[in-house]
Amino acid sequence: MSDTFLVVGEALTDCVIRGDSVTETPGGSPLNVAIGIGRLGHDVVLAARVGPDSRGRVITQHVRDSGVALIDEVSGLPRTSTASATIAEDGSASYEFDLLWDITPGMLPGQSFSHVHVGSIGATLEPGSTGVVEIVTQQRAAGASISYDPNARPSIMGDPEDVRGRIEQLIALSHIVKASDEDIAWLYPDRTEDEVLASWRHAGASLVVLTKGAEGVIALAGDHSVIRSTRATAVEDTIGAGDSFMSGLLVALQRRALVGSGVAGLSSISRDDLEASVDFALECAAITVSRVGANPPTQEDLDARLL
């Protein structure tokens, strides 16, 4: 089987608002994950769609500059989607979205993939959401492992009841599920985090990861439950932190042959491998939050930080 990753979901322009200034940069959670994988030196295809406009051209060049391949139909939307992120004094971000999204299995290149990652708005926004489910179902049947990050955005997803069914459908198709404490609080206001994580494992996920901002990360796999602390760093902003964590986690697992044909090994992963994989992902996130915008690290950035 190929070692290539496939990431499916939205690519958009982040309009970052700080006081009276606005800066436009390429963004979107799936795009950020794909770039994170590419910058770490792994083959990855991004199945995203933009418009034939200047924003779309900036996005496609940005993606290719990070070693990420794109589908042929990448520029087929009427316009490029946008996300406006307003940065608070503590560096946190609040979002508003203007999105268009569609995808079908027929838009994918005719090759095999070891792992497929989906998530965020592209996994719940129609008509593309239906295509995401079709892709995941087909790719899992073909032998790929699957990961999913709900990355809830209430301002575009609506009420939790509107998307919970689709989210749970994708969780049931996934081997790896990563979510934030904010995701769980919004999706399941009447349930504890432990109850939700247990239900996702019962649904079939081999590895469930909960990120809790500055409080660190909880990861559950096999017989292990590990808690790892975030890495000390000066925070510029939090844009893309979860996405960098996700890409780092997937790369760490692939390097241990725990995705693709080796995904069954997640059920018997050692505590050392689980902790090391999460720690690698946390290092990726720490570098990202120390920089402006969603700017995931290269392997060289990590090597320099870990010296």
Secondary structure as the mmCIF struct_conf table of DSSP 4:
data_model
#
loop_
_struct_conf.conf_type_id
_struct_conf.id
_struct_conf.beg_label_comp_id
_struct_conf.beg_label_asym_id
_struct_conf.beg_label_seq_id
_struct_conf.end_label_comp_id
_struct_conf.end_label_asym_id
_struct_conf.end_label_seq_id
STRN STRN1 PHE A 5 VAL A 8
BEND BEND1 GLY A 9 GLY A 9
STRN STRN2 LEU A 12 ARG A 18
TURN_TY1_P TURN_TY1_P1 GLY A 19 ASP A 20
STRN STRN3 SER A 21 GLY A 27
HELX_RH_AL_P HELX_RH_AL_P1 SER A 29 ARG A 39
TURN_TY1_P TURN_TY1_P2 LEU A 40 GLY A 41
STRN STRN4 VAL A 44 ALA A 47
BEND BEND2 PRO A 52 ASP A 53
HELX_RH_AL_P HELX_RH_AL_P2 SER A 54 ASP A 65
TURN_TY1_P TURN_TY1_P3 SER A 66 GLY A 67
STRN STRN5 ALA A 69 LEU A 70
TURN_TY1_P TURN_TY1_P4 ASP A 72 SER A 75
BEND BEND3 LEU A 77 ARG A 79
STRN STRN6 THR A 82 ILE A 87
HELX_LH_PP_P HELX_LH_PP_P1 ALA A 88 ALA A 88
TURN_TY1_P TURN_TY1_P5 GLU A 89 ASP A 90
BEND BEND4 GLY A 91 GLY A 91
STRN STRN7 ALA A 93 ASP A 98
HELX_RH_3T_P HELX_RH_3T_P1 PRO A 105 MET A 107
BEND BEND5 LEU A 108 LEU A 108
BEND BEND6 GLY A 110 GLN A 111
BEND BEND7 SER A 114 SER A 114
STRN STRN8 HIS A 115 GLY A 119
HELX_RH_3T_P HELX_RH_3T_P2 SER A 120 ALA A 123
TURN_TY1_P TURN_TY1_P6 THR A 124 THR A 124
BEND BEND8 LEU A 125 LEU A 125
TURN_TY1_P TURN_TY1_P7 GLU A 126 PRO A 127
HELX_RH_AL_P HELX_RH_AL_P3 GLY A 128 ALA A 141
TURN_TY1_P TURN_TY1_P8 ALA A 142 GLY A 143
STRN STRN9 SER A 145 ASP A 149
HELX_RH_AL_P HELX_RH_AL_P4 PRO A 154 MET A 157
BEND BEND9 ASP A 159 ASP A 159
HELX_RH_AL_P HELX_RH_AL_P5 PRO A 160 ALA A 172
TURN_TY1_P TURN_TY1_P9 LEU A 173 LEU A 173
BEND BEND10 HIS A 175 HIS A 175
STRN STRN10 ILE A 176 SER A 180
HELX_RH_AL_P HELX_RH_AL_P6 ASP A 181 LEU A 187
TURN_TY1_P TURN_TY1_P10 PRO A 189 ASP A 190
BEND BEND11 ARG A 191 ARG A 191
HELX_RH_AL_P HELX_RH_AL_P7 GLU A 193 HIS A 202
TURN_TY1_P TURN_TY1_P11 ALA A 203 GLY A 204
BEND BEND12 SER A 206 SER A 206
STRN STRN11 LEU A 207 THR A 211
HELX_RH_3T_P HELX_RH_3T_P3 GLY A 213 GLU A 215
STRN STRN12 VAL A 217 ALA A 221
TURN_TY1_P TURN_TY1_P12 GLY A 222 ASP A 223
STRN STRN13 HIS A 224 ARG A 228
HELX_LH_PP_P HELX_LH_PP_P2 SER A 229 ALA A 232
BEND BEND13 GLU A 236 GLU A 236
TURN_TY1_P TURN_TY1_P13 ILE A 239 GLY A 240
HELX_RH_AL_P HELX_RH_AL_P8 ALA A 241 ARG A 255
TURN_TY1_P TURN_TY1_P14 ARG A 256 ALA A 257
BEND BEND14 VAL A 259 VAL A 259
HELX_RH_3T_P HELX_RH_3T_P4 GLY A 260 SER A 268
HELX_RH_AL_P HELX_RH_AL_P9 ARG A 271 VAL A 289
TURN_TY1_P TURN_TY1_P15 SER A 290 SER A 290
BEND BEND15 ARG A 291 ALA A 294
HELX_LH_PP_P HELX_LH_PP_P3 PRO A 296 THR A 298
HELX_RH_AL_P HELX_RH_AL_P10 GLN A 299 LEU A 306
#
